[in-house]
Each structure stands twice: as structure tokens, then as C-alpha cells.
Amino acid sequence: MAVGVYTAYVTHDTLLSAVVSLVKAGLALGVAFGLNLTQEQTATAIALLTATLGLYQRTQTSPLEKGSFKTGIEPADAATPPS
């Protein structure tokens, strides 16, 4: 599991998916060894983790200094009627 998290860290911009999957695997392992969790408790834990990590991740990424809608792809000129 740790190797998967490390690989995700060095090859991708975010660890959100890897960490959520790691926690899901941990919860499944815990339930297999006798941790008494309902489906609702498991879903709540995963949802809270995803929301918390998503909010944290958002603070670690920043938009461009000068925002722009320019993508480099110019759409066809739809404003001019055909002649």
C-alpha cells in the first residue's frame, strides 16, 4: 500500500484518490478483523475524508496569476453569417 501511495505522489499532481483508496482498504481490513462498522458509518467516514482532503488540496493548488479564458484553440467564427 505504501508503495502505491508513493508512486501516486511522485507521478501525479494529487494524492486524493490514493489516500481515499488507502483508507477504504484500511476500513475493509478492519471490518474483516472484527471492526464493527455499518455501511452508513463507512460511507460517512469516506465522504468526510474526501471532503476534508479535497478542501486541503484546493489550498495547495493556485490559479494563474492573471486569469484567462484563452485556451489557444480559436472557435470557428459563428458570428458572421455565410455570404
C-alpha positions in Angstrom: 0.0 0.0 0.0 2.7 2.5 0.9 4.4 1.8 -2.5 1.2 2.7 -4.2 0.9 6.0 -2.3 4.5 6.9 -3.0 4.1 6.1 -6.7 1.0 8.3 -6.9 2.8 11.0 -5.1 5.7 11.1 -7.5 3.8 10.6 -10.7 0.6 12.7 -10.2 -0.5 16.1 -9.0 -2.8 14.9 -6.3 -2.9 12.2 -3.7 -6.6 12.4 -3.1 -7.6 9.2 -4.9 -4.7 7.2 -3.4 -5.3 8.3 0.1 -9.1 7.7 -0.1 -8.4 4.2 -1.6 -5.9 3.5 1.2 -8.4 4.4 3.9 -11.1 2.3 2.1 -8.7 -0.6 2.1 -7.9 0.0 5.8 -11.6 0.1 6.7 -12.2 -3.1 4.8 -9.3 -4.7 6.6 -10.6 -3.5 9.9 -14.1 -4.9 9.2 -12.5 -8.2 8.2 -10.8 -8.4 11.5 -13.8 -7.6 13.6 -14.3 -3.8 13.5 -18.0 -3.3 13.8 -19.0 -0.6 11.3 -22.3 -0.2 9.5 -22.4 0.7 5.8 -23.6 4.2 6.8 -20.6 4.7 9.1 -18.2 3.6 6.5 -19.8 5.8 3.8 -19.7 8.8 6.2 -16.1 8.3 7.1 -15.1 8.1 3.4 -17.3 11.1 2.5 -15.8 13.2 5.3 -12.3 12.2 4.4 -12.8 13.0 0.7 -14.3 16.4 1.5 -11.6 17.3 4.0 -8.7 16.2 1.7 -10.4 18.0 -1.2 -10.6 21.2 0.7 -6.9 20.9 1.8 -5.8 20.0 -1.8 -7.6 23.1 -3.0 -5.5 25.3 -0.8 -2.3 23.7 -2.3 -3.2 24.5 -5.9 -3.3 28.0 -7.2 -4.9 29.6 -10.3 -2.9 31.5 -12.8 -1.7 35.0 -11.7 -3.7 36.5 -14.5 -6.8 34.5 -15.3 -7.8 34.0 -18.9 -10.3 32.0 -20.8 -7.9 31.8 -23.7 -7.1 28.2 -24.5 -5.2 28.6 -27.7 -8.0 27.0 -29.6 -9.9 29.5 -31.6 -13.6 28.5 -32.4 -15.0 28.9 -35.9 -16.3 32.4 -36.5 -20.0 31.8 -35.8 -20.9 35.5 -35.6 -20.5 36.2 -39.3 -23.4 34.9 -41.5 -22.4 33.0 -44.6 -22.3 35.0 -47.8 
